Amino acid sequence: MSSPTEDIPLKKFERLVKFFEWCIDLFNSGIRYKDIRFYNFIFSIIFLISTVFNIKHVLLTYDSVNRVQATYTICFIAIHVQAFGKALMLVFNYDDFKELFGELKKFYTAKDHPMVMDARNRHNATHIKGITYGVMLHWTTYWFGEVFLQVFIRAHGAIKFPMQYYIPFIEESSPYFYISNTVLQNFVFFFALNVMILVDCTIILIAFQFRSELVCLSEIISKLDDIEMYKKNKGMLLIIYRMHWNLINLFNVISNMYFYMSFFQVASSFHGICFLFYGYFVHGFDISGLIILLVVFAQIFIHCLFGEILFANTAALPNALYLTKWYEFSARDKRDFLFILQNAQRPCGVKAAGVIDVSIYTFVEVLKLSGSYCAVFYALTNKK
């Protein structure tokens, strides 16, 4: 029977999962059956229509002398484009999210070998604090940045706010023109921002929960160095194999979920950074542009950090296995050990569309390429 102390991490994890599931149900319009229905795409359609409406306003304000309004318009459409892709992900991968949350919960509830349960309890208790604080910090930081940006723009003169676009078929002379645009755009922006934050916070939960299990697996592997313990626990290799096999299955689920979304995130962030850099080269730099740029950096960094955590921790498994005293195992265990070592040789990570490794290296390359392409484009378009 688990102690009250051991139940605390589980309760914290369950609260986070319930909150995420509630949000995912909300963005599926609150009702979800086995088959996807039209109303599940309501938020995706709203974000798409809002994006189309905003394109014309981006073109109108890009060369504006008021750079605050121009950069905020860019921010507005960038958020909608990414929210559209992430809202589709929440619809199409609804069952995958439910399955993944259920599997992650087993790390807290599954009855396993006492040695495994002890390691999991310790590492889960440590990681759940970081997960909780990370989710809260990420969510509140995004909202704080957005509120600050809103206040800054409202305090700035000569801005028609919140007119980021005009709703068609409503004449400007109509008494409902301003109020309709204000209500609709604030409603859409509120949900678009929350879709983006929800997916990013889900990544934080998944990444650090996987790290907890990978650290636990590494600790079990290190116990193979104690030959006396190995002899007393003849099933240690089987335990390691099962834990590794379970992680590989979960990696496959994650790869399918983030297959297109990761590529979309990397590609959209690359184009957004190029676009913003070019605007700064031509029109100069301001505080609103800095906030928007930091938001874009943070979004792609979260995804790249997620991939790096998975890649780095799985890449360390072969070395951890090889550095044990495997040469003192029985002949049969040596054969099984080689089988496990062979399967652990290839690190698991997330590939954007199966092509680009999502890692810190990718983050650095995106920044370098953005600066290079922007400089070349600026040189070609500003010849005297």
DOMI-75029 format. One record per residue (C-alpha): x, y, z; residue in one letter. Coordinates in steps of 0.25 Angstrom, whole numbers, m for minus. Layout:
<rs>
[[X, Y, Z], 'A'];
...
</rs>
This chain:
<rs>
[[0, 0, 0], 'M'];
[[5, 14, m4], 'S'];
[[8, 24, 7], 'S'];
[[2, 38, 7], 'P'];
[[15, 44, 3], 'T'];
[[16, 35, m10], 'E'];
[[2, 39, m13], 'D'];
[[5, 54, m14], 'I'];
[[13, 53, m28], 'P'];
[[1, 45, m33], 'L'];
[[m9, 55, m29], 'K'];
[[m1, 67, m35], 'K'];
[[0, 59, m48], 'F'];
[[m15, 56, m48], 'E'];
[[m18, 70, m46], 'R'];
[[m10, 75, m58], 'L'];
[[m15, 64, m67], 'V'];
[[m30, 67, m63], 'K'];
[[m27, 82, m66], 'F'];
[[m20, 78, m80], 'F'];
[[m32, 68, m83], 'E'];
[[m42, 79, m80], 'W'];
[[m35, 89, m89], 'C'];
[[m34, 79, m101], 'I'];
[[m49, 75, m99], 'D'];
[[m52, 90, m99], 'L'];
[[m44, 92, m112], 'F'];
[[m52, 80, m118], 'N'];
[[m64, 89, m115], 'S'];
[[m67, 81, m103], 'G'];
[[m73, 69, m109], 'I'];
[[m65, 57, m115], 'R'];
[[m69, 44, m120], 'Y'];
[[m61, 33, m127], 'K'];
[[m63, 39, m141], 'D'];
[[m58, 54, m143], 'I'];
[[m71, 63, m146], 'R'];
[[m72, 76, m153], 'F'];
[[m73, 84, m140], 'Y'];
[[m60, 79, m135], 'N'];
[[m53, 88, m145], 'F'];
[[m61, 101, m140], 'I'];
[[m48, 107, m134], 'F'];
[[m39, 103, m146], 'S'];
[[m49, 109, m156], 'I'];
[[m50, 122, m147], 'I'];
[[m35, 123, m147], 'F'];
[[m34, 121, m162], 'L'];
[[m44, 131, m165], 'I'];
[[m38, 141, m156], 'S'];
[[m24, 139, m162], 'T'];
[[m30, 142, m176], 'V'];
[[m37, 154, m171], 'F'];
[[m24, 159, m165], 'N'];
[[m15, 157, m178], 'I'];
[[m20, 170, m184], 'K'];
[[m17, 178, m171], 'H'];
[[m3, 173, m171], 'V'];
[[0, 178, m184], 'L'];
[[m7, 192, m181], 'L'];
[[1, 194, m168], 'T'];
[[15, 188, m171], 'Y'];
[[20, 201, m177], 'D'];
[[13, 209, m167], 'S'];
[[22, 220, m159], 'V'];
[[16, 214, m146], 'N'];
[[24, 202, m144], 'R'];
[[17, 198, m132], 'V'];
[[4, 196, m140], 'Q'];
[[11, 188, m151], 'A'];
[[19, 179, m142], 'T'];
[[6, 176, m134], 'Y'];
[[m1, 173, m147], 'T'];
[[10, 163, m150], 'I'];
[[9, 157, m137], 'C'];
[[m7, 156, m138], 'F'];
[[m6, 148, m151], 'I'];
[[6, 139, m147], 'A'];
[[m2, 135, m134], 'I'];
[[m14, 131, m143], 'H'];
[[m6, 123, m153], 'V'];
[[0, 115, m142], 'Q'];
[[m13, 114, m134], 'A'];
[[m19, 108, m146], 'F'];
[[m9, 97, m148], 'G'];
[[m9, 94, m133], 'K'];
[[m24, 94, m132], 'A'];
[[m24, 83, m144], 'L'];
[[m14, 75, m136], 'M'];
[[m23, 75, m124], 'L'];
[[m35, 70, m132], 'V'];
[[m28, 59, m140], 'F'];
[[m19, 54, m129], 'N'];
[[m30, 55, m118], 'Y'];
[[m29, 40, m116], 'D'];
[[m14, 40, m116], 'D'];
[[m14, 50, m105], 'F'];
[[m23, 42, m96], 'K'];
[[m15, 29, m99], 'E'];
[[m2, 37, m95], 'L'];
[[m7, 43, m82], 'F'];
[[m12, 29, m78], 'G'];
[[1, 23, m81], 'E'];
[[9, 34, m74], 'L'];
[[0, 32, m62], 'K'];
[[4, 17, m61], 'K'];
[[18, 22, m57], 'F'];
[[11, 26, m44], 'Y'];
[[1, 15, m42], 'T'];
[[7, 2, m48], 'A'];
[[11, m9, m39], 'K'];
[[25, m13, m43], 'D'];
[[38, m19, m37], 'H'];
[[41, m12, m23], 'P'];
[[54, m6, m28], 'M'];
[[47, 0, m40], 'V'];
[[35, 6, m32], 'M'];
[[45, 12, m22], 'D'];
[[53, 19, m33], 'A'];
[[40, 24, m40], 'R'];
[[35, 29, m27], 'N'];
[[47, 37, m24], 'R'];
[[49, 43, m38], 'H'];
[[34, 45, m41], 'N'];
[[34, 53, m28], 'A'];
[[46, 62, m32], 'T'];
[[41, 64, m47], 'H'];
[[26, 67, m44], 'I'];
[[30, 79, m36], 'K'];
[[38, 84, m48], 'G'];
[[27, 80, m58], 'I'];
[[16, 88, m49], 'T'];
[[25, 100, m48], 'Y'];
[[29, 100, m62], 'G'];
[[15, 99, m67], 'V'];
[[10, 111, m58], 'M'];
[[22, 119, m61], 'L'];
[[21, 117, m76], 'H'];
[[6, 120, m76], 'W'];
[[7, 132, m67], 'T'];
[[19, 138, m74], 'T'];
[[12, 137, m88], 'Y'];
[[0, 144, m82], 'W'];
[[8, 155, m75], 'F'];
[[16, 158, m88], 'G'];
[[3, 159, m95], 'E'];
[[m4, 168, m85], 'V'];
[[9, 177, m85], 'F'];
[[8, 178, m100], 'L'];
[[m6, 181, m100], 'Q'];
[[m4, 192, m89], 'V'];
[[8, 197, m97], 'F'];
[[0, 198, m110], 'I'];
[[m12, 205, m103], 'R'];
[[m3, 215, m97], 'A'];
[[3, 218, m111], 'H'];
[[m4, 229, m119], 'G'];
[[m9, 229, m133], 'A'];
[[m13, 214, m133], 'I'];
[[m27, 209, m137], 'K'];
[[m28, 198, m126], 'F'];
[[m32, 187, m126], 'P'];
[[m35, 188, m141], 'M'];
[[m26, 178, m147], 'Q'];
[[m35, 175, m158], 'Y'];
[[m49, 179, m162], 'Y'];
[[m61, 169, m162], 'I'];
[[m66, 169, m176], 'P'];
[[m81, 172, m179], 'F'];
[[m81, 182, m167], 'I'];
[[m81, 197, m172], 'E'];
[[m71, 206, m164], 'E'];
[[m83, 216, m163], 'S'];
[[m91, 205, m155], 'S'];
[[m92, 207, m140], 'P'];
[[m89, 193, m138], 'Y'];
[[m76, 194, m146], 'F'];
[[m66, 197, m135], 'Y'];
[[m72, 188, m124], 'I'];
[[m74, 176, m134], 'S'];
[[m59, 177, m137], 'N'];
[[m55, 179, m123], 'T'];
[[m63, 167, m117], 'V'];
[[m60, 157, m128], 'L'];
[[m45, 160, m129], 'Q'];
[[m43, 160, m114], 'N'];
[[m50, 146, m114], 'F'];
[[m42, 140, m125], 'V'];
[[m29, 145, m119], 'F'];
[[m32, 140, m105], 'F'];
[[m35, 126, m110], 'F'];
[[m23, 126, m121], 'A'];
[[m13, 130, m110], 'L'];
[[m18, 119, m101], 'N'];
[[m17, 108, m112], 'V'];
[[m3, 111, m114], 'M'];
[[0, 112, m99], 'I'];
[[m7, 99, m96], 'L'];
[[1, 91, m107], 'V'];
[[14, 97, m102], 'D'];
[[10, 93, m87], 'C'];
[[7, 79, m92], 'T'];
[[20, 78, m98], 'I'];
[[26, 82, m84], 'I'];
[[18, 71, m77], 'L'];
[[22, 60, m87], 'I'];
[[37, 64, m88], 'A'];
[[40, 64, m73], 'F'];
[[31, 52, m70], 'Q'];
[[39, 44, m80], 'F'];
[[52, 50, m75], 'R'];
[[48, 44, m61], 'S'];
[[46, 30, m67], 'E'];
[[59, 31, m74], 'L'];
[[66, 35, m62], 'V'];
[[60, 24, m55], 'C'];
[[64, 14, m65], 'L'];
[[78, 19, m65], 'S'];
[[78, 17, m50], 'E'];
[[73, 2, m52], 'I'];
[[84, 0, m62], 'I'];
[[95, 5, m53], 'S'];
[[91, m6, m43], 'K'];
[[96, m16, m52], 'L'];
[[110, m12, m48], 'D'];
[[107, m18, m34], 'D'];
[[109, m33, m38], 'I'];
[[104, m38, m24], 'E'];
[[91, m30, m27], 'M'];
[[90, m35, m41], 'Y'];
[[91, m50, m36], 'K'];
[[80, m48, m26], 'K'];
[[71, m41, m36], 'N'];
[[72, m50, m48], 'K'];
[[61, m43, m55], 'G'];
[[68, m29, m56], 'M'];
[[71, m30, m71], 'L'];
[[56, m34, m73], 'L'];
[[52, m22, m65], 'I'];
[[61, m13, m73], 'I'];
[[56, m18, m86], 'Y'];
[[42, m16, m83], 'R'];
[[44, m2, m78], 'M'];
[[52, 1, m91], 'H'];
[[41, m6, m100], 'W'];
[[30, 2, m93], 'N'];
[[38, 15, m95], 'L'];
[[40, 12, m110], 'I'];
[[25, 10, m112], 'N'];
[[22, 23, m105], 'L'];
[[32, 30, m114], 'F'];
[[25, 25, m126], 'N'];
[[12, 31, m121], 'V'];
[[19, 44, m119], 'I'];
[[25, 44, m132], 'S'];
[[12, 42, m139], 'N'];
[[6, 53, m131], 'M'];
[[16, 63, m134], 'Y'];
[[20, 58, m148], 'F'];
[[14, 70, m156], 'Y'];
[[12, 80, m144], 'M'];
[[27, 80, m142], 'S'];
[[30, 83, m156], 'F'];
[[19, 94, m156], 'F'];
[[25, 100, m144], 'Q'];
[[40, 101, m149], 'V'];
[[35, 106, m163], 'A'];
[[26, 116, m158], 'S'];
[[36, 121, m147], 'S'];
[[47, 122, m158], 'F'];
[[38, 130, m167], 'H'];
[[33, 139, m155], 'G'];
[[47, 142, m150], 'I'];
[[52, 145, m165], 'C'];
[[40, 155, m166], 'F'];
[[42, 162, m153], 'L'];
[[57, 163, m155], 'F'];
[[55, 169, m169], 'Y'];
[[45, 179, m163], 'G'];
[[55, 183, m152], 'Y'];
[[66, 185, m163], 'F'];
[[57, 194, m171], 'V'];
[[49, 202, m161], 'H'];
[[58, 201, m148], 'G'];
[[56, 194, m135], 'F'];
[[46, 196, m124], 'D'];
[[41, 190, m110], 'I'];
[[28, 184, m116], 'S'];
[[37, 177, m127], 'G'];
[[46, 171, m116], 'L'];
[[34, 165, m108], 'I'];
[[29, 159, m121], 'I'];
[[43, 153, m125], 'L'];
[[45, 148, m111], 'L'];
[[31, 141, m112], 'V'];
[[35, 134, m125], 'V'];
[[48, 130, m119], 'F'];
[[42, 124, m107], 'A'];
[[32, 116, m116], 'Q'];
[[42, 109, m124], 'I'];
[[51, 108, m113], 'F'];
[[41, 100, m105], 'I'];
[[39, 90, m116], 'H'];
[[54, 89, m118], 'C'];
[[57, 87, m103], 'L'];
[[46, 76, m103], 'F'];
[[53, 68, m115], 'G'];
[[67, 71, m108], 'E'];
[[63, 65, m95], 'I'];
[[58, 52, m102], 'L'];
[[70, 51, m111], 'F'];
[[80, 53, m100], 'A'];
[[75, 44, m90], 'N'];
[[72, 32, m100], 'T'];
[[86, 35, m106], 'A'];
[[92, 33, m92], 'A'];
[[86, 19, m90], 'L'];
[[96, 11, m99], 'P'];
[[108, 16, m91], 'N'];
[[101, 13, m78], 'A'];
[[99, m1, m82], 'L'];
[[113, m3, m88], 'Y'];
[[120, 2, m75], 'L'];
[[113, m8, m66], 'T'];
[[120, m21, m63], 'K'];
[[113, m29, m74], 'W'];
[[125, m38, m76], 'Y'];
[[122, m45, m63], 'E'];
[[108, m49, m67], 'F'];
[[104, m63, m70], 'S'];
[[105, m67, m85], 'A'];
[[90, m66, m87], 'R'];
[[90, m52, m80], 'D'];
[[101, m47, m89], 'K'];
[[93, m51, m101], 'R'];
[[81, m44, m96], 'D'];
[[89, m32, m92], 'F'];
[[95, m30, m106], 'L'];
[[80, m31, m111], 'F'];
[[76, m19, m102], 'I'];
[[89, m12, m105], 'L'];
[[87, m13, m120], 'Q'];
[[72, m8, m119], 'N'];
[[77, 4, m110], 'A'];
[[88, 9, m120], 'Q'];
[[79, 18, m128], 'R'];
[[74, 30, m120], 'P'];
[[59, 33, m120], 'C'];
[[55, 47, m123], 'G'];
[[45, 56, m131], 'V'];
[[47, 58, m145], 'K'];
[[39, 70, m152], 'A'];
[[32, 63, m164], 'A'];
[[42, 51, m162], 'G'];
[[53, 60, m168], 'V'];
[[58, 70, m158], 'I'];
[[63, 66, m144], 'D'];
[[56, 75, m134], 'V'];
[[67, 79, m124], 'S'];
[[75, 91, m119], 'I'];
[[84, 89, m131], 'Y'];
[[72, 92, m140], 'T'];
[[68, 104, m131], 'F'];
[[82, 110, m134], 'V'];
[[82, 107, m148], 'E'];
[[68, 114, m150], 'V'];
[[74, 126, m144], 'L'];
[[86, 126, m152], 'K'];
[[78, 123, m165], 'L'];
[[68, 134, m162], 'S'];
[[79, 144, m160], 'G'];
[[86, 140, m173], 'S'];
[[74, 140, m182], 'Y'];
[[69, 153, m176], 'C'];
[[82, 160, m179], 'A'];
[[83, 154, m193], 'V'];
[[68, 159, m196], 'F'];
[[71, 172, m190], 'Y'];
[[83, 174, m199], 'A'];
[[76, 170, m211], 'L'];
[[63, 179, m209], 'T'];
[[71, 192, m204], 'N'];
[[81, 194, m215], 'K'];
[[84, 208, m218], 'K'];
</rs>
